[in-house]
Amino acid sequence: MADFVLEFERPIVDLEDTIQGLRDLAERGGIDVADQIAQLEEKASALRKEVFAELSPYQRTQISRHQQRPYTLDYVEEIFTDFQEFHGDRNFMDDQAIVGGPARFEGKPVMLVGHQKGRATRENVLRNFGMPRPEGYRKALRLMSMAERFSMPIFTFVDTPGAYPGIGAEERGQAEAIAKNILVMSRLKVPIITIIVGEGGSGGALAIAVANRVLMLENAIYSVISPEACASILWRDSTKGPVASEALKYTAPDCLRLKVVDEVIPEPLGGAHRGRDAIMGSVRAALQKHLGELSSLGPEALRQDRYDRFRSLGVVAGA
């Protein structure tokens, strides 16, 4: 059985466990259960299509947070070569909620920056559950400024509930660090491509997402606030997160329709964690496509393109 199962996908997982049990039984005992397995596989396939055909916004939120979902370093390992992780902000400490460094994409030098969550408890504590402190954003800024000096395209991977709101983070200038990243990214003269691979939470996400192209996985979310936090403010009840999620319009289809993102990358049925090879191939193809389009633009044109993209958000047509 999978280590982490969402409640709405449990019937599917239980059926998959039954199929695996029959396979193990046939292998150990030499019993022919091929017909039974075929029937159950057909049933499981139909059930997957039924369950994942009409996901609610909150169910997509749960998938975006799935512990088996690929994280930034998974994409780095599969898509890029020669990655060299850099550490520290040259000021206070190394924040492991953000990872980054130079690498090669299709043989060409690029700079990578992304949020990194953990799976086991110890790693989650080390990564602060993917919630960066100011040092993480200053490290990201150091890497992106370096990328501009060496004319390297920048790829960022967004997957955070939001910036860490602790007292220490606030004392060390959390808001200033995020604001400075947004300012500097808006002025960089190299291509910037962002992919929201999981949660895209508030300024904690935007601090590494001021890009020429913002892409989004099918079951990712991108919002100014989490549904639970929104519910806590509106109704003083975080359990009403599913209700808030209906109004926030933060799913990939919503963000594409509202032109907050430029492309939605399809996921395997059930989520990115159910087809690692497929999602890696789709992300690689999307990066190739958009980097190719941006490569024809000069430094000033790249900056203007990014400016125009964000200035066009939120425009309301008159009646």
Buried (B, 14 or more C-beta within 10 A) or exposed (E): EBEEBBEBBEBBBEBBEBBEEBEEEBEEEEEEBEEBBEEBEEEBEEBBEEBBEEBEBBBBBBBBBBBBBBBBBBBBEBBBEEBEBBEEBEEEBBBBBBBBBBBEBEEEBBBBBBBBBBBEEEEBEEBBBBBBBBBBBBBBBBBBEBBBEEEBBBBBBBBBBBBBEEEEBBEBBBEEBBBBBBEBBEEBBBBBBBBBBBBBBBBBBBBBBBBBBBBBBBBBBBBBBBBBBBBBEEEEEBEBBBBBBEEBBBBBEBBBEEEBBBBBBEBBBBBBBBBBEBBBEBBBEBBEBBBEEBEEBEEEEBBEBBBEBBEEEEEEEEE
